[in-house]
Amino acid sequence: MPAQTDIGLPPVGMEHSSISDPQLDDEVTGLPLESGMSLSHWLATVRSNPLLDYRSSETLPSEADVVIIGSGISGALTAMNLLESPRPPKSVVMLEARELCSGATGRNAGHCKPDVWRGFSEYAERFGKKQALKVLANEKETRDALVDFVVKNNIDCDVWNGKTMDVLMDDEVVERSAENMRAFKAAGGDASAVSRVKGAKAVYAWNASTLHPWKLVAFVIKRCLKLGLNLQTMTPVTSVTGSSNGWTVHTSRGKISTPTVIHATNAYSGALLPETKKSITPIPHMCNLVYPPSSHSGSKALTNSCSVIYKEGLYSVNPRSTSDGSILFGGVQPNQHYLEEYVEAKESRKYDDSLKDFQPITDCVKDLGRKGYSWDESSTPRTGFGVRYDRSWCGIIGLSADGVPYVGAVPGKSGQWMSCGHNGHGMARIFTCSKGLAQMVQGSTWSETGLPECYQVTEERLKGQEYRQHKL
């Protein structure tokens, strides 16, 4: 594999290397693209769903008890937890700049892969051993809660539950992994959930899930609409200003007065919360959809999700075994630095999810297909169908300065709340973060949420420098 950058063995969901300060454009709003965005696999498969451009009313309400900005998994679950609480708000409005769930949730690689051990050393260095264990325990709790919710409600979202694997390809990465596992156990971590795959030199396995994230969000939104949610898609928020009622939310279609604003904007948080610009860095990442050849189809299809980890990069691999058999490739591949160089040249590219095929990343995926799976693009009577590299798309990840999300009250702005900066790892955190956020909006303390204390928004955390990947 090409040797470009050394990412070592980072925590699950923190494989995303950050970028240096780019040249500034004259006018960069920091808002989602108005048009021209790439079409993810998830969004491509729901084009006839009326929720895509749904509006509960022709005009915006002039006021609301709660306004939620963003309709991804964070916004949807926060709305659900508020509306299903013992004392639900009388009116909740959700504003989405584009189509429903068209941001990071609708563009991810479909993984809910909790970090149950890999990130211990790095988290312990930043937050202490107790918090490190709590972060990892929370991710397992999040995945378990998500699976329970999907199963209990029989949600049609192509869910797969099983063993995910970390496949370590270099001796240096193998040793770092072993050192991290030893430190995790020494601190009292429960390693029973992690197994070494028999007969393999360096493969670790533990429970995880894959799913169709847009379909999950759509189920939650339908549930919320029945409870009175007012959803307004294609309605970008341009600013939030103080008012006699607390806050005025300005949009392209008018304004709403409200005492409570919840920012579920992730990588786009800086547009409305300038205090997050140094602590949450937007960065584009690519995802590729591949239809495997006959050698990896039918009874021979891949079933387990995995991360293939080299010293120079990491591939996230999600076989769609519960759906059409396609395979999604995400992660931070060895050629990621080429994408970062492209982004560095222009500030607006940090928010640009229009990329449909970034050749250096696609080349990496093809390289893994050839060398890792012996895939051939040609079709012959003997070998059957060849591999088809179908499409790729872009999503914007929100990198936090210290590698964990910002959840809670926005300092100095009473009535404003946030759940942002999920590091491309939100599916393994947001189910519990959204529940905790809704509880705090309604008066609960942080300790009552059970969330790791290091997730809480503070002025000190918001002063953090842009995240830089550290080696373990």
C-alpha positions as CSV (number, residue, x, y, z in Angstrom):
1,M,0.0,0.0,0.0
2,P,1.3,3.5,-0.6
3,A,2.9,5.1,2.4
4,Q,1.8,8.7,2.9
5,T,0.6,9.5,6.4
6,D,1.1,7.5,9.6
7,I,-2.2,7.4,11.5
8,G,-1.2,4.5,13.8
9,L,-4.1,2.8,15.5
10,P,-6.5,5.6,16.6
11,P,-9.8,5.1,18.5
12,V,-12.8,3.8,16.5
13,G,-14.3,6.9,14.9
14,M,-11.2,9.1,15.3
15,E,-9.3,7.8,12.3
16,H,-10.1,11.1,10.5
17,S,-7.0,13.2,10.1
18,S,-7.5,17.0,10.2
19,I,-6.4,19.7,7.9
20,S,-4.2,22.8,8.3
21,D,-5.4,26.3,8.1
22,P,-6.7,26.9,4.5
23,Q,-6.7,30.0,2.4
24,L,-9.8,32.0,3.1
25,D,-12.5,32.7,0.5
26,D,-13.9,36.2,0.4
27,E,-17.4,34.9,1.3
28,V,-17.9,31.6,3.0
29,T,-21.2,31.1,4.9
30,G,-20.3,27.8,6.4
31,L,-23.9,26.6,5.5
32,P,-24.7,23.4,3.6
33,L,-24.5,23.7,-0.2
34,E,-27.8,25.0,-1.8
35,S,-27.4,22.8,-4.8
36,G,-25.1,20.4,-6.6
37,M,-24.5,18.1,-3.6
38,S,-23.5,14.5,-4.4
39,L,-26.1,11.7,-4.1
40,S,-25.3,9.1,-1.5
41,H,-26.4,5.5,-1.7
42,W,-28.9,6.1,1.1
43,L,-30.5,9.2,-0.5
44,A,-30.5,7.5,-3.9
45,T,-32.6,4.6,-2.6
46,V,-35.4,6.8,-1.2
47,R,-36.1,9.3,-4.0
48,S,-39.9,8.6,-4.0
49,N,-40.3,9.1,-0.2
50,P,-42.5,12.1,0.5
51,L,-40.5,12.9,3.6
52,L,-37.5,14.1,1.6
53,D,-39.1,17.5,1.0
54,Y,-41.8,17.4,3.6
55,R,-43.3,20.6,5.1
56,S,-45.9,20.4,7.9
57,S,-47.3,23.8,6.9
58,E,-47.0,26.1,3.9
59,T,-45.8,28.9,6.1
60,L,-43.4,29.0,9.1
61,P,-44.9,29.3,12.5
62,S,-44.1,32.7,14.0
63,E,-43.1,31.1,17.3
64,A,-42.4,27.8,19.0
65,D,-41.5,26.4,22.3
66,V,-38.5,24.6,20.8
67,V,-36.7,25.0,17.4
68,I,-34.4,22.2,16.3
69,I,-31.9,23.0,13.6
70,G,-30.9,19.9,11.6
71,S,-32.8,16.7,10.7
72,G,-30.2,14.0,10.9
73,I,-30.0,11.4,13.6
74,S,-29.2,14.0,16.3
75,G,-32.1,16.3,15.5
76,A,-34.6,13.4,15.0
77,L,-33.8,11.6,18.2
78,T,-33.7,14.8,20.3
79,A,-37.2,15.7,19.0
80,M,-38.5,12.2,19.8
81,N,-37.1,12.3,23.3
82,L,-38.7,15.7,23.9
83,L,-42.1,14.8,22.5
84,E,-42.3,11.5,24.3
85,S,-41.3,12.9,27.6
86,P,-43.7,13.2,30.6
87,R,-43.9,17.0,30.0
88,P,-43.5,17.5,26.2
89,P,-43.2,21.0,24.7
90,K,-46.4,22.2,23.2
91,S,-44.7,23.1,19.9
92,V,-41.5,21.8,18.3
93,V,-40.3,23.0,14.9
94,M,-37.5,21.3,13.0
95,L,-35.7,23.2,10.3
96,E,-33.6,21.5,7.6
97,A,-31.6,23.4,5.1
98,R,-32.0,20.8,2.3
99,E,-33.8,17.4,2.0
100,L,-34.5,15.5,5.2
101,C,-31.4,13.8,6.6
102,S,-29.2,15.0,3.8
103,G,-26.2,15.8,5.9
104,A,-23.7,13.5,7.6
105,T,-26.2,10.9,8.7
106,G,-27.5,10.5,5.2
107,R,-24.0,10.2,3.8
108,N,-22.2,7.9,6.2
109,A,-20.9,4.4,5.6
110,G,-23.8,2.8,7.5
111,H,-21.8,1.6,10.5
112,C,-22.7,1.6,14.2
113,K,-19.4,0.4,15.4
114,P,-18.8,1.1,19.1
115,D,-15.3,1.5,20.3
116,V,-15.2,-1.0,23.2
117,W,-11.4,-1.0,23.7
118,R,-9.3,0.5,20.8
119,G,-9.3,4.1,21.9
120,F,-8.6,3.5,25.6
121,S,-5.0,4.8,25.7
122,E,-5.8,8.0,23.8
123,Y,-8.9,8.8,25.8
124,A,-7.0,8.1,29.0
125,E,-4.2,10.4,28.0
126,R,-6.7,13.2,27.4
127,F,-9.4,12.7,30.1
128,G,-8.0,10.2,32.6
129,K,-8.6,6.4,32.9
130,K,-12.0,6.7,34.6
131,Q,-13.4,8.9,31.8
132,A,-11.8,6.7,29.1
133,L,-13.6,3.7,30.5
134,K,-16.9,5.7,30.6
135,V,-16.5,6.8,27.0
136,L,-16.1,3.2,25.8
137,A,-18.9,1.9,28.1
138,N,-21.2,4.6,26.7
139,E,-20.5,3.5,23.1
140,K,-21.5,0.0,23.9
141,E,-24.6,1.2,25.7
142,T,-25.5,3.4,22.6
143,R,-25.2,0.5,20.2
144,D,-27.3,-1.8,22.5
145,A,-30.0,0.9,22.8
146,L,-30.1,1.5,19.1
147,V,-30.5,-2.2,18.4
148,D,-33.1,-2.6,21.0
149,F,-35.1,0.3,19.5
150,V,-34.9,-1.1,16.0
151,V,-35.9,-4.6,17.0
152,K,-38.7,-3.5,19.4
153,N,-40.2,-1.3,16.7
154,N,-39.5,-3.7,13.8
155,I,-38.0,-0.9,11.9
156,D,-37.3,-1.6,8.2
157,C,-33.7,-0.2,8.0
158,D,-31.7,-3.2,6.7
159,V,-30.1,-3.7,10.1
160,W,-27.3,-6.3,10.5
161,N,-26.1,-7.3,13.9
162,G,-23.0,-9.4,14.4
163,K,-19.2,-9.3,14.8
164,T,-17.2,-6.5,13.4
165,M,-13.5,-7.0,13.0
166,D,-10.3,-4.9,13.1
167,V,-8.0,-6.5,10.6
168,L,-4.4,-5.3,11.4
169,M,-2.1,-5.4,8.4
170,D,1.3,-4.1,9.7
171,D,3.5,-5.3,12.5
172,E,3.7,-1.8,14.0
173,V,-0.1,-1.5,14.2
174,V,-0.3,-5.0,15.6
175,E,2.1,-4.1,18.5
176,R,0.3,-0.8,19.2
177,S,-3.0,-2.7,19.4
178,A,-1.6,-5.2,21.8
179,E,-0.2,-2.4,24.0
180,N,-3.5,-0.7,24.0
181,M,-5.3,-3.9,25.0
182,R,-2.9,-4.4,27.9
183,A,-3.5,-0.9,29.2
184,F,-7.2,-1.3,28.8
185,K,-7.2,-4.5,30.9
186,A,-4.8,-3.0,33.5
187,A,-7.3,-0.1,34.1
188,G,-10.1,-2.6,34.8
189,G,-11.6,-2.6,31.3
190,D,-13.8,-5.6,30.5
191,A,-12.2,-7.3,27.5
192,S,-14.7,-10.2,27.4
193,A,-16.6,-8.4,24.6
194,V,-13.5,-8.5,22.4
195,S,-12.2,-11.7,20.9
196,R,-9.1,-12.6,18.8
197,V,-10.2,-14.5,15.7
198,K,-8.8,-18.0,15.8
199,G,-6.1,-18.7,13.2
200,A,-5.4,-15.0,12.5
201,K,-2.3,-13.1,13.4
202,A,-4.0,-9.9,14.3
203,V,-7.8,-9.7,14.0
204,Y,-10.0,-8.5,16.9
205,A,-13.8,-8.9,16.9
206,W,-16.7,-7.5,18.9
207,N,-20.4,-6.8,18.5
208,A,-21.5,-4.0,16.1
209,S,-24.3,-3.2,13.6
210,T,-24.8,-1.8,10.1
211,L,-28.0,-0.2,8.9
212,H,-29.7,2.2,6.4
213,P,-29.4,5.4,8.4
214,W,-31.9,7.4,6.4
215,K,-34.6,4.8,6.9
216,L,-34.0,4.9,10.6
217,V,-34.3,8.7,10.7
218,A,-37.5,8.5,8.6
219,F,-39.1,6.1,11.1
220,V,-38.2,8.5,14.0
221,I,-39.5,11.5,12.1
222,K,-42.8,9.8,11.2
223,R,-43.2,9.0,14.9
224,C,-42.5,12.7,15.8
225,L,-45.0,14.0,13.2
226,K,-47.7,12.0,14.8
227,L,-46.8,13.7,18.1
228,G,-47.1,17.2,16.7
229,L,-43.6,17.9,15.2
230,N,-43.7,20.7,12.6
231,L,-41.0,19.7,10.0
232,Q,-39.8,22.3,7.5
233,T,-37.3,21.0,4.9
234,M,-35.6,23.2,2.3
235,T,-35.4,26.0,5.0
236,P,-31.8,27.0,5.8
237,V,-31.3,28.9,9.0
238,T,-29.1,32.0,8.4
239,S,-28.7,33.3,11.9
240,V,-29.9,33.2,15.5
241,T,-30.3,36.5,17.3
242,G,-31.4,37.6,20.8
243,S,-35.0,38.7,21.3
244,S,-37.6,39.5,24.0
245,N,-38.8,35.9,23.9
246,G,-35.2,34.6,24.1
247,W,-34.1,34.0,20.5
248,T,-35.2,34.7,16.9
249,V,-34.3,32.1,14.4
250,H,-33.9,33.7,10.9
251,T,-34.4,31.5,7.9
252,S,-34.8,31.9,4.1
253,R,-38.5,31.8,4.5
254,G,-39.1,34.0,7.6
255,K,-38.3,34.0,11.3
256,I,-39.4,32.1,14.4
257,S,-39.4,33.4,18.0
258,T,-38.5,30.8,20.6
259,P,-37.0,30.4,24.1
260,T,-35.1,27.2,23.1
261,V,-32.8,26.5,20.2
262,I,-31.2,23.1,19.7
263,H,-28.3,23.0,17.2
264,A,-28.0,19.5,15.7
265,T,-25.8,20.9,12.9
266,N,-22.6,19.0,13.5
267,A,-19.9,20.1,11.0
268,Y,-21.9,23.2,10.1
269,S,-22.1,24.5,13.7
270,G,-19.7,27.4,13.1
271,A,-22.2,29.1,10.8
272,L,-24.6,29.8,13.6
273,L,-22.3,29.4,16.6
274,P,-19.1,31.2,15.7
275,E,-17.6,30.2,19.1
276,T,-17.3,26.6,17.7
277,K,-15.2,27.5,14.7
278,K,-11.9,26.7,16.5
279,S,-13.2,23.6,18.2
280,I,-15.2,21.9,15.4
281,T,-13.5,21.5,12.0
282,P,-15.5,20.4,8.9
283,I,-13.7,18.1,6.6
284,P,-15.0,16.1,3.6
285,H,-14.7,12.4,3.4
286,M,-15.6,10.0,0.5
287,C,-17.6,6.8,0.5
288,N,-17.5,4.3,-2.3
289,L,-20.3,1.8,-3.2
290,V,-19.0,-1.4,-4.8
291,Y,-20.8,-4.4,-6.3
292,P,-18.6,-7.4,-5.7
293,P,-17.7,-10.0,-8.3
294,S,-19.2,-13.5,-8.5
295,S,-16.4,-14.7,-6.2
296,H,-17.9,-12.7,-3.3
297,S,-21.6,-12.9,-4.1
298,G,-24.4,-15.3,-3.2
299,S,-23.3,-18.0,-0.7
300,K,-19.8,-16.5,-0.9
301,A,-20.8,-12.9,0.0
302,L,-19.0,-11.1,2.8
303,T,-21.1,-10.8,5.9
304,N,-19.1,-9.2,8.7
305,S,-18.3,-5.5,8.7
306,C,-14.6,-4.7,9.4
307,S,-11.8,-2.1,9.4
308,V,-8.8,-3.0,7.4
309,I,-5.9,-1.1,9.1
310,Y,-2.5,-0.3,7.6
311,K,0.1,1.9,9.1
312,E,-0.7,4.4,6.3
313,G,-4.5,4.3,6.5
314,L,-7.7,2.6,7.3
315,Y,-10.6,1.2,5.3
316,S,-14.1,0.9,6.8
317,V,-15.8,-2.0,5.0
318,N,-19.6,-2.5,5.3
319,P,-21.1,-5.4,3.3
320,R,-24.8,-4.8,2.7
321,S,-25.6,-8.5,3.5
322,T,-29.2,-7.7,4.6
323,S,-30.0,-5.8,1.4
324,D,-28.5,-5.9,-2.1
325,G,-25.1,-7.3,-1.4
326,S,-23.2,-4.2,-2.3
327,I,-20.2,-3.1,-0.1
328,L,-19.5,0.3,1.2
329,F,-16.0,1.5,1.7
330,G,-15.3,4.5,3.9
331,G,-12.6,5.4,6.4
332,V,-9.3,7.2,6.1
333,Q,-7.5,5.5,3.2
334,P,-3.8,5.9,2.4
335,N,-4.6,8.6,-0.2
336,Q,-6.7,10.7,2.1
337,H,-3.9,13.3,2.1
338,Y,-4.7,14.1,-1.5
339,L,-8.3,15.1,-0.6
340,E,-7.0,17.2,2.3
341,E,-4.6,19.0,-0.1
342,Y,-7.5,19.7,-2.4
343,V,-9.6,21.1,0.5
344,E,-6.8,23.2,1.9
345,A,-6.6,25.3,-1.2
346,K,-10.0,26.9,-0.7
347,E,-12.0,27.5,2.5
348,S,-15.4,26.8,0.9
349,R,-14.3,23.2,0.1
350,K,-14.5,22.3,3.8
351,Y,-18.3,22.5,3.4
352,D,-18.5,21.1,-0.1
353,D,-20.2,17.7,-0.3
354,S,-20.6,17.9,-4.1
355,L,-17.6,15.5,-4.9
356,K,-18.9,12.5,-6.7
357,D,-15.7,10.7,-7.5
358,F,-12.3,11.7,-6.1
359,Q,-10.0,9.5,-8.1
360,P,-7.1,9.0,-5.5
361,I,-9.6,7.6,-3.0
362,T,-11.3,5.4,-5.6
363,D,-7.9,4.2,-6.6
364,C,-7.3,3.1,-3.0
365,V,-10.6,1.2,-2.9
366,K,-9.7,-0.5,-6.2
367,D,-6.2,-1.3,-4.8
368,L,-7.7,-3.0,-1.8
369,G,-10.1,-4.9,-4.0
370,R,-7.3,-6.3,-6.1
371,K,-4.8,-7.0,-3.4
372,G,-7.1,-7.8,-0.5
373,Y,-9.9,-9.7,-2.2
374,S,-8.4,-10.6,-5.6
375,W,-11.1,-8.8,-7.4
376,D,-11.1,-8.4,-11.2
377,E,-13.3,-6.0,-13.2
378,S,-13.5,-8.3,-16.2
379,S,-16.3,-10.9,-16.7
380,T,-15.6,-14.3,-18.1
381,P,-17.6,-17.6,-18.4
382,R,-15.2,-19.1,-15.9
383,T,-15.2,-16.4,-13.2
384,G,-18.6,-14.9,-13.8
385,F,-19.4,-11.2,-13.2
386,G,-16.5,-8.9,-12.4
387,V,-16.4,-6.3,-9.7
388,R,-18.3,-3.0,-10.4
389,Y,-17.2,0.2,-8.8
390,D,-20.6,1.8,-8.9
391,R,-20.5,5.3,-7.3
392,S,-18.9,7.5,-4.7
393,W,-20.1,10.5,-2.8
394,C,-19.0,13.0,-0.2
395,G,-20.0,13.8,3.3
396,I,-18.8,16.5,5.8
397,I,-17.4,15.2,9.1
398,G,-17.3,17.5,12.1
399,L,-14.0,16.9,13.9
400,S,-13.9,18.1,17.5
401,A,-10.8,19.5,19.0
402,D,-10.4,16.8,21.6
403,G,-12.0,13.8,19.8
404,V,-15.4,13.7,21.6
405,P,-18.6,15.5,20.9
406,Y,-19.9,18.8,22.3
407,V,-23.2,18.1,24.1
408,G,-25.2,20.4,26.3
409,A,-25.9,24.1,26.9
410,V,-24.1,26.6,24.8
411,P,-22.0,28.7,27.3
412,G,-23.2,32.3,27.6
413,K,-26.4,31.7,25.5
414,S,-29.1,30.7,27.9
415,G,-31.7,28.6,26.0
416,Q,-29.4,27.5,23.2
417,W,-28.2,23.8,23.2
418,M,-26.0,21.7,21.0
419,S,-25.0,18.2,20.0
420,C,-22.2,18.6,17.4
421,G,-18.7,17.5,16.5
422,H,-19.3,13.8,16.3
423,N,-16.0,13.0,14.4
424,G,-17.7,10.7,11.8
425,H,-18.6,8.4,14.7
426,G,-22.0,9.7,15.6
427,M,-24.0,6.5,15.1
428,A,-22.1,5.0,18.1
429,R,-22.8,8.0,20.3
430,I,-25.9,9.9,19.3
431,F,-28.6,7.6,20.6
432,T,-27.6,8.3,24.2
433,C,-26.4,11.8,23.6
434,S,-29.8,12.9,22.2
435,K,-31.6,11.3,25.1
436,G,-29.3,13.1,27.6
437,L,-29.6,16.4,25.7
438,A,-33.4,16.3,25.8
439,Q,-33.3,15.6,29.5
440,M,-31.1,18.6,30.1
441,V,-33.4,20.9,28.0
442,Q,-36.2,19.9,30.4
443,G,-34.2,20.6,33.5
444,S,-32.1,17.5,34.3
445,T,-28.5,17.8,35.5
446,W,-25.6,16.4,33.6
447,S,-25.1,13.6,36.2
448,E,-28.7,12.5,35.7
449,T,-28.0,11.8,32.0
450,G,-25.3,9.2,32.6
451,L,-23.2,10.6,29.8
452,P,-19.4,10.9,30.1
453,E,-18.5,14.2,31.7
454,C,-15.9,14.9,28.9
455,Y,-18.7,15.3,26.4
456,Q,-20.2,18.4,28.2
457,V,-19.8,21.7,26.4
458,T,-17.6,24.2,28.4
459,E,-16.0,27.5,27.5
460,E,-12.6,25.8,28.0
461,R,-13.4,23.0,25.5
462,L,-14.7,25.5,22.9
463,K,-11.3,27.3,23.0
464,G,-9.6,24.1,21.9
465,Q,-7.4,24.1,18.8
466,E,-8.3,22.1,15.7
467,Y,-8.0,18.4,16.3
468,R,-4.7,16.7,15.3
469,Q,-4.4,12.9,15.1
470,H,-2.1,11.5,17.7
471,K,-0.4,8.1,17.5
472,L,-1.0,5.7,20.4
